[in-house]
Amino acid sequence: LALAAGVKQLLPTRRETTISRAVSALMENKGGADDDAFGFIDPKVGGAALEASYASGRSRAAYSQAIVFIVGPGNYLEYQALRQLVSQQPTGARKVLYGCTEVLTPTEFLSQLQPAPGA
């Protein structure tokens, strides 16, 4: 029991993944190298103003909503990290929708690594 408590103290309580760091930087919208490679679609800006915002630098207001979609398999760790990111804010301050083309359980992932019969 004491050993389990000691191990638990060594484990990080906050999960921070690449995706949660990127979403946090993008939602804070302070600029910098972390968010320069990402595209923005801001519904408040449209038409010619949209093109001008890309050329002159977009609005620096923080975002309260984000949609994160992974093309390919997502995982529970990313989902949990995003949930933690949202829960650290005051209630309702941020909303993040997470989606992916496929979520695999560990068993499903291992079965995909198995060679196909007859291969």
C-alpha positions in Angstrom: 0.0 0.0 0.0 2.8 2.4 0.9 4.6 1.4 -2.3 1.5 2.3 -4.4 1.2 5.7 -2.7 4.9 6.4 -3.4 4.5 5.4 -7.1 1.4 7.6 -7.4 3.4 10.6 -6.2 6.0 10.1 -9.0 3.3 10.1 -11.7 2.4 13.4 -13.2 -1.1 14.6 -12.2 -1.5 16.8 -15.2 -1.4 15.1 -18.7 -0.1 17.5 -21.3 0.1 16.1 -24.8 1.2 17.8 -28.0 -2.4 18.3 -28.9 -3.4 19.9 -25.6 -0.4 22.2 -25.8 -1.3 23.3 -29.3 -5.0 23.8 -28.4 -4.1 25.8 -25.4 -1.7 28.1 -27.4 -4.2 28.5 -30.2 -7.1 29.3 -27.8 -5.0 31.8 -25.9 -4.2 33.3 -29.3 -1.1 35.3 -28.1 0.9 34.5 -31.2 4.3 33.0 -31.5 6.0 30.0 -33.0 3.5 27.5 -31.4 0.6 28.6 -33.5 2.1 29.9 -36.7 1.7 26.6 -38.6 -2.0 26.3 -37.9 -4.9 27.6 -40.1 -7.6 29.7 -38.6 -11.3 29.9 -39.6 -12.9 32.7 -37.7 -16.6 33.1 -38.4 -16.5 36.7 -37.3 -14.3 37.6 -40.2 -15.5 36.9 -43.7 -14.8 37.6 -47.4 -12.1 40.1 -48.2 -11.6 40.8 -44.5 -10.6 37.2 -44.0 -7.8 37.5 -46.6 -6.6 40.8 -45.0 -6.6 39.2 -41.5 -4.2 36.5 -42.8 -1.9 39.1 -44.4 -1.9 41.6 -41.6 -2.2 39.3 -38.6 -5.4 38.0 -37.1 -7.3 39.3 -34.2 -5.6 38.6 -30.9 -8.7 38.0 -28.8 -8.7 34.6 -27.0 -11.1 31.9 -28.3 -13.6 30.2 -26.0 -14.5 27.3 -28.4 -12.4 25.0 -30.5 -13.0 21.9 -32.7 -10.1 19.4 -32.6 -10.4 16.7 -35.3 -7.7 14.1 -35.8 -7.5 12.5 -39.3 -6.6 9.0 -38.4 -6.9 7.2 -35.0 -7.4 9.3 -31.9 -6.8 8.0 -28.5 -8.1 8.3 -25.0 -5.0 10.1 -23.6 -5.5 13.0 -26.0 -9.2 13.2 -25.1 -8.4 13.1 -21.4 -5.7 15.8 -21.7 -8.2 18.1 -23.5 -10.8 17.5 -20.8 -8.2 18.4 -18.2 -7.4 21.6 -20.1 -11.0 22.6 -20.2 -11.6 21.7 -16.5 -8.8 24.0 -15.4 -10.7 27.0 -16.7 -13.7 28.6 -14.9 -16.9 26.7 -15.7 -18.0 27.3 -19.3 -15.0 29.5 -20.1 -13.8 27.0 -22.8 -15.5 24.4 -24.8 -13.5 21.9 -26.9 -15.0 19.3 -29.2 -12.7 16.4 -29.9 -13.2 14.0 -32.8 -11.3 11.6 -34.9 -11.9 9.1 -37.7 -11.3 6.1 -35.3 -10.7 5.4 -31.6 -9.0 2.2 -30.8 -8.9 0.3 -27.6 -5.6 -1.2 -26.7 -6.8 -4.7 -27.8 -8.0 -3.4 -31.1 -4.7 -1.7 -31.7 -2.8 -4.9 -31.0 -5.0 -6.9 -33.3 -4.2 -4.4 -36.1 -0.5 -5.1 -35.6 -1.0 -8.8 -36.1 -0.1 -10.0 -39.7 -3.0 -10.8 -41.9 -3.6 -14.6 -42.3 -1.8 -16.0 -45.2 0.6 -13.0 -45.5 
